[in-house]
């Protein structure tokens, strides 16, 4: 990624953090912690675990920041790659098997804040229905959709995070959206949007609070 296309303030923060400036790294943390936590939470569906893993992600990022270079993706995608690997490690761990056995109910990480109760209820119902549809997809299909449309990563960043070529990421995204459309085609409130095609689903993914 040419550095001339990147926010100069971000370049300065990374340079200072790589030089050992703790305050600069704290600003990087503030910039990326919410989207990192959101990604982790979507994968593990458990708030405390997501908080613990997110903390570990940034600890790893701090320790490895000297290895970061501006090549193809920005530092946010680099941190997301660390998060993805950390989540994969978690799923392999004995701790995950114990948590799964406890059958804890997924939590809602963000309360409704809209003023119109009817609109809130409708949006919540649609978000839940779409969330259930996403859970029926394969792991790769669900992840590419979440990275692209929930966390707003570019195709190149998504490819980097998932360890694929850009072409493979584009093809995976297309298949994932087709699979999601099949999942919601008979769901009230979502079937009409799915009937509009992939563009309709993309618009929905971008606006609903998943």
MARKEDO-810998 format. One record per residue (C-alpha): residue number from 1; x, z, y; residue in three letters. Coordinates in Angstrom, 1 decimal, always signed. Example, Ala and Ser with C-alpha at 12.3 -4.5 7.8 and 13.67 -1.06 7.14 Angstrom:
2
[1,[+12.3,+7.8,-4.5],'ALA']
[2,[+13.7,+7.1,-1.1],'SER']
***
This chain:
210
[1,[+0.0,+0.0,+0.0],'UNK']
[2,[+1.7,-1.1,+3.3],'UNK']
[3,[+2.1,+2.0,+5.4],'UNK']
[4,[+1.0,+0.2,+8.5],'UNK']
[5,[-2.6,+0.2,+7.2],'UNK']
[6,[-2.6,+4.0,+6.7],'UNK']
[7,[-3.5,+6.7,+9.2],'UNK']
[8,[-0.2,+7.6,+11.0],'UNK']
[9,[-1.3,+11.3,+11.0],'UNK']
[10,[-1.6,+11.2,+7.2],'UNK']
[11,[+1.8,+9.7,+6.8],'UNK']
[12,[+3.3,+12.4,+9.1],'UNK']
[13,[+1.5,+15.1,+7.1],'UNK']
[14,[+2.9,+13.8,+3.8],'UNK']
[15,[+6.4,+13.4,+5.2],'UNK']
[16,[+6.4,+17.0,+6.6],'UNK']
[17,[+4.9,+18.4,+3.4],'UNK']
[18,[+7.6,+16.6,+1.3],'UNK']
[19,[+10.2,+18.2,+3.6],'UNK']
[20,[+8.9,+21.6,+2.7],'UNK']
[21,[+6.4,+22.2,+5.5],'UNK']
[22,[+3.8,+24.5,+4.0],'UNK']
[23,[+1.4,+24.1,+6.9],'UNK']
[24,[+1.4,+20.4,+6.5],'UNK']
[25,[+0.5,+20.7,+2.8],'UNK']
[26,[-2.3,+23.1,+3.7],'UNK']
[27,[-3.7,+20.4,+5.9],'UNK']
[28,[-3.5,+17.9,+3.0],'UNK']
[29,[-5.3,+20.5,+0.9],'UNK']
[30,[-8.1,+20.9,+3.5],'UNK']
[31,[-8.4,+17.1,+3.7],'UNK']
[32,[-8.8,+16.5,-0.1],'UNK']
[33,[-10.0,+19.7,-1.7],'UNK']
[34,[-13.7,+19.0,-1.4],'UNK']
[35,[-13.6,+15.5,-3.1],'UNK']
[36,[-11.2,+16.9,-5.7],'UNK']
[37,[-13.5,+19.8,-6.5],'UNK']
[38,[-16.5,+17.4,-6.6],'UNK']
[39,[-14.7,+15.2,-9.1],'UNK']
[40,[-13.6,+18.1,-11.3],'UNK']
[41,[-17.0,+19.7,-11.2],'UNK']
[42,[-18.8,+16.5,-12.2],'UNK']
[43,[-16.5,+16.4,-15.2],'UNK']
[44,[-16.7,+20.0,-16.4],'UNK']
[45,[-20.1,+21.1,-15.1],'UNK']
[46,[-19.0,+24.7,-14.6],'UNK']
[47,[-18.3,+26.1,-11.1],'UNK']
[48,[-15.7,+28.7,-11.9],'UNK']
[49,[-13.8,+26.4,-14.2],'UNK']
[50,[-13.9,+23.6,-11.6],'UNK']
[51,[-12.5,+26.0,-9.0],'UNK']
[52,[-9.7,+27.1,-11.3],'UNK']
[53,[-8.8,+23.6,-12.3],'UNK']
[54,[-8.9,+22.4,-8.7],'UNK']
[55,[-6.5,+25.2,-7.7],'UNK']
[56,[-4.2,+24.1,-10.5],'UNK']
[57,[-4.4,+20.5,-9.4],'UNK']
[58,[-3.1,+21.4,-5.9],'UNK']
[59,[-0.4,+23.6,-7.4],'UNK']
[60,[+0.8,+20.6,-9.4],'UNK']
[61,[+0.5,+18.3,-6.4],'UNK']
[62,[+2.6,+20.8,-4.4],'UNK']
[63,[+5.3,+20.9,-7.1],'UNK']
[64,[+5.3,+17.1,-7.5],'UNK']
[65,[+4.9,+15.9,-4.0],'UNK']
[66,[+8.5,+14.9,-3.7],'UNK']
[67,[+7.8,+12.2,-6.3],'UNK']
[68,[+5.0,+10.6,-4.3],'UNK']
[69,[+5.6,+7.2,-2.8],'UNK']
[70,[+3.3,+4.9,-0.8],'UNK']
[71,[+2.9,+2.3,-3.6],'UNK']
[72,[-0.6,+0.8,-4.0],'UNK']
[73,[-2.6,+3.9,-3.4],'UNK']
[74,[-2.8,+6.7,-0.9],'UNK']
[75,[-2.1,+10.3,-1.5],'UNK']
[76,[-5.7,+11.1,-2.1],'UNK']
[77,[-5.8,+8.8,-5.1],'UNK']
[78,[-2.5,+10.3,-6.3],'UNK']
[79,[-4.1,+13.8,-6.2],'UNK']
[80,[-7.2,+12.4,-8.0],'UNK']
[81,[-4.9,+11.1,-10.7],'UNK']
[82,[-3.5,+14.6,-11.2],'UNK']
[83,[-7.1,+15.9,-11.3],'UNK']
[84,[-8.1,+13.4,-13.9],'UNK']
[85,[-5.1,+14.4,-16.1],'UNK']
[86,[-5.8,+18.1,-15.6],'UNK']
[87,[-9.4,+17.7,-16.7],'UNK']
[88,[-8.3,+15.8,-19.8],'UNK']
[89,[-5.9,+18.6,-20.6],'UNK']
[90,[-8.8,+21.1,-20.2],'UNK']
[91,[-11.1,+19.2,-22.6],'UNK']
[92,[-8.4,+19.5,-25.2],'UNK']
[93,[-7.9,+23.2,-24.7],'UNK']
[94,[-9.2,+26.1,-26.7],'UNK']
[95,[-10.7,+27.5,-23.5],'UNK']
[96,[-13.0,+24.5,-23.2],'UNK']
[97,[-14.2,+24.9,-26.8],'UNK']
[98,[-15.0,+28.5,-26.1],'UNK']
[99,[-16.9,+27.6,-22.9],'UNK']
[100,[-18.9,+24.9,-24.6],'UNK']
[101,[-19.8,+27.3,-27.4],'UNK']
[102,[-21.3,+29.7,-24.8],'UNK']
[103,[-23.8,+27.0,-23.8],'UNK']
[104,[-23.7,+27.8,-20.1],'UNK']
[105,[-26.2,+25.9,-17.9],'UNK']
[106,[-24.7,+23.5,-15.4],'UNK']
[107,[-24.9,+24.8,-11.8],'UNK']
[108,[-25.9,+23.0,-8.6],'UNK']
[109,[-22.8,+23.0,-6.4],'UNK']
[110,[-24.6,+22.4,-3.2],'UNK']
[111,[-28.0,+23.7,-1.9],'UNK']
[112,[-30.6,+21.4,-0.3],'UNK']
[113,[-30.3,+21.4,+3.4],'UNK']
[114,[-32.8,+18.7,+4.6],'UNK']
[115,[-35.7,+19.8,+6.7],'UNK']
[116,[-38.5,+17.8,+5.0],'UNK']
[117,[-39.6,+19.6,+1.8],'UNK']
[118,[-41.3,+16.6,+0.3],'UNK']
[119,[-38.2,+14.4,+1.0],'UNK']
[120,[-36.0,+17.1,-0.4],'UNK']
[121,[-38.0,+17.3,-3.6],'UNK']
[122,[-38.1,+13.6,-4.0],'UNK']
[123,[-34.4,+13.2,-3.4],'UNK']
[124,[-33.6,+16.1,-5.8],'UNK']
[125,[-35.8,+14.6,-8.6],'UNK']
[126,[-34.2,+11.2,-8.2],'UNK']
[127,[-30.7,+12.7,-8.1],'UNK']
[128,[-31.5,+14.7,-11.3],'UNK']
[129,[-32.9,+11.6,-13.0],'UNK']
[130,[-29.9,+9.5,-12.0],'UNK']
[131,[-27.6,+12.3,-13.1],'UNK']
[132,[-29.2,+12.5,-16.5],'UNK']
[133,[-28.8,+8.7,-16.8],'UNK']
[134,[-25.2,+8.9,-16.0],'UNK']
[135,[-24.7,+11.6,-18.7],'UNK']
[136,[-25.9,+9.1,-21.2],'UNK']
[137,[-23.1,+6.6,-20.4],'UNK']
[138,[-19.8,+6.5,-22.1],'UNK']
[139,[-17.0,+8.6,-20.5],'UNK']
[140,[-15.3,+5.5,-19.0],'UNK']
[141,[-18.5,+4.1,-17.6],'UNK']
[142,[-19.5,+7.4,-16.0],'UNK']
[143,[-16.1,+8.0,-14.6],'UNK']
[144,[-15.7,+4.6,-13.0],'UNK']
[145,[-19.1,+4.9,-11.3],'UNK']
[146,[-18.3,+8.4,-10.1],'UNK']
[147,[-14.9,+7.4,-8.7],'UNK']
[148,[-16.2,+4.2,-7.0],'UNK']
[149,[-19.6,+5.4,-5.6],'UNK']
[150,[-19.7,+9.2,-5.6],'UNK']
[151,[-16.1,+9.8,-4.5],'UNK']
[152,[-15.8,+6.5,-2.6],'UNK']
[153,[-12.5,+5.4,-4.1],'UNK']
[154,[-11.4,+1.7,-3.7],'UNK']
[155,[-11.1,-0.5,-6.8],'UNK']
[156,[-7.3,-0.3,-6.5],'UNK']
[157,[-7.4,+3.5,-6.3],'UNK']
[158,[-9.9,+3.7,-9.2],'UNK']
[159,[-7.7,+1.5,-11.3],'UNK']
[160,[-4.7,+3.7,-10.5],'UNK']
[161,[-6.5,+6.9,-11.3],'UNK']
[162,[-7.9,+5.5,-14.6],'UNK']
[163,[-4.6,+3.8,-15.6],'UNK']
[164,[-6.0,+0.3,-15.7],'UNK']
[165,[-5.3,-3.0,-13.9],'UNK']
[166,[-7.5,-3.9,-10.9],'UNK']
[167,[-9.1,-6.7,-12.9],'UNK']
[168,[-9.9,-4.3,-15.8],'UNK']
[169,[-11.4,-1.8,-13.4],'UNK']
[170,[-13.6,-4.4,-11.9],'UNK']
[171,[-14.8,-5.5,-15.3],'UNK']
[172,[-15.4,-1.9,-16.3],'UNK']
[173,[-17.4,-1.2,-13.1],'UNK']
[174,[-19.6,-4.2,-13.8],'UNK']
[175,[-20.3,-3.1,-17.4],'UNK']
[176,[-20.9,+0.5,-16.3],'UNK']
[177,[-23.5,-0.5,-13.7],'UNK']
[178,[-25.3,-2.8,-16.2],'UNK']
[179,[-25.4,+0.1,-18.6],'UNK']
[180,[-26.7,+2.4,-15.9],'UNK']
[181,[-29.4,-0.1,-15.0],'UNK']
[182,[-30.5,-0.2,-18.7],'UNK']
[183,[-30.7,+3.6,-18.7],'UNK']
[184,[-33.0,+3.9,-15.6],'UNK']
[185,[-35.2,+0.8,-16.1],'UNK']
[186,[-38.1,+2.9,-17.4],'UNK']
[187,[-37.5,+5.9,-15.2],'UNK']
[188,[-40.2,+6.4,-12.5],'UNK']
[189,[-38.7,+6.2,-9.0],'UNK']
[190,[-35.6,+4.6,-10.3],'UNK']
[191,[-36.9,+1.6,-12.2],'UNK']
[192,[-38.0,-0.1,-9.0],'UNK']
[193,[-34.5,+0.2,-7.5],'UNK']
[194,[-32.9,-0.9,-10.8],'UNK']
[195,[-35.2,-4.0,-10.7],'UNK']
[196,[-33.4,-5.0,-7.5],'UNK']
[197,[-30.2,-5.4,-9.5],'UNK']
[198,[-26.8,-3.9,-9.3],'UNK']
[199,[-26.8,-3.9,-5.5],'UNK']
[200,[-29.8,-1.6,-5.5],'UNK']
[201,[-28.2,+0.8,-7.9],'UNK']
[202,[-25.0,+0.9,-5.8],'UNK']
[203,[-27.0,+1.7,-2.7],'UNK']
[204,[-28.7,+4.6,-4.5],'UNK']
[205,[-25.4,+5.9,-5.8],'UNK']
[206,[-24.0,+6.0,-2.3],'UNK']
[207,[-26.9,+8.0,-0.8],'UNK']
[208,[-28.1,+10.5,-3.4],'UNK']
[209,[-26.3,+13.9,-3.5],'UNK']
[210,[-25.1,+13.6,-7.1],'UNK']
***
